[in-house]
Amino acid sequence: MNTSFSSLAILIPSYNPGQNLLDLVLGLSSYQWNEIIVVNDGSSNESQIFFDNLKNIDNVHVINHSTNLGKGAALKTGIEYLKNKKTRLDGLITADSDGQHLVEDIEKVAQSTKNRKNDVIFGVRSFEEGTPFKSKFGNKITKYLLYVFNGISIDDTQTGLRYLPVSIFSKLLTLPGNKYEYELECLFAIRNLGYNITQIQIKTVYIDDNAGSHFRPIIDSAKIYLVFARFSLSSLLSFGLDISLFAVFLSYLDSIFYATIMARIISGIFNFTLNRTIVFRANRNSNLLKKSIGYIILWAILAMLSGLIVSSAQGLDIHLIIPFKIAIDLLLFLIAFYVQKNIIFHPR
């Protein structure tokens, strides 16, 4: 076999690998790649033998991190190496080192780049019965949230088999995150920059119930959804303030509409401050006026909607009005998250 993919590089981040890494690279070496880069992300001494053996394979370059920095950091190291190398590349293909990506599937993605070298290509798995819980759990939640809040439709959000064109390298190096959340940031960047996403079906491989994966469902999912969690907490605090003020104003006023608006003004100022400085961390951006205007417009629309819809319950018992308002505001909460994340506080 002597298939040539000289305009493509392979990038494999690796932490405490086993024989699977060596087998994968040996299989890939049957093809003509621009280069195969393996990033040793601070692996233990016991794993060093596998990296030493890699150095004996032609066209393989091993980069070492002195300590474990995370998968995102390892991917950035490899991308920066290729960017600085200044050789002719169409792009790179990332693959995992735990044996989940077969050589034949990596070749399938490589073949698909010939007509789509400017697209982003994902090798996606099917999550059928028998899929380990921690793999199915993370993918289903992420897939749902990505579609609802960001309009991104990906069948396998956690796939590490990706083709990335050279034109996106510089952007990828500026993204936040050094661990698994970095791959989610890459998805946001791909969508925001307008790249077409092609999905290629690959085989689903799990070895020892996916024991080789270093993804931790609870901890790493929490990191991935940190922005949404911060927004939820900020909204919960603002929501609590809004409901408390609404109840106070309603006891003194005869109008649900005016009680809603007055409560929303105070809680809106509180919410804007939290979202700008803590949730989306846009406080370093000098364009405060533009963000403030955008937030005020959004706030006014949502406040009017809340006031008009909730006021339709005028005449009901007060014990029914407040639960009705809570239900309406939960719906408006989802709208507010989408608009603030993707428009108002988006780092253009």
Secondary structure by P-SEA (a helix, b strand, c coil): cccccccbbbbbbbccccaaaaaaaaaaccccccbbbbbcccccccaaaaaaaaaacccbbbbbbcccccaaaaaaaaaaaaaaccccccbbbbbbccccccaaaaaaaaaaacccccbbbbbcccccccccaaaaaaaaaaaaaaaacccccccccccccccccccaaaaaaaccccccaaaaaaaaaaaaabbbbbbbbbbbbbcccccccccccaaaaaaaaaaaaaaaaaaaaaaaaaaaaaaaaaaacccaaaaaaaaaaaaaaaaaaaaaccccccccccaaaaaaaaaaaaaaaaaaaaaaaaaccccccaaaaaaaaaaaaaaaaaaaaaaaaccccccc
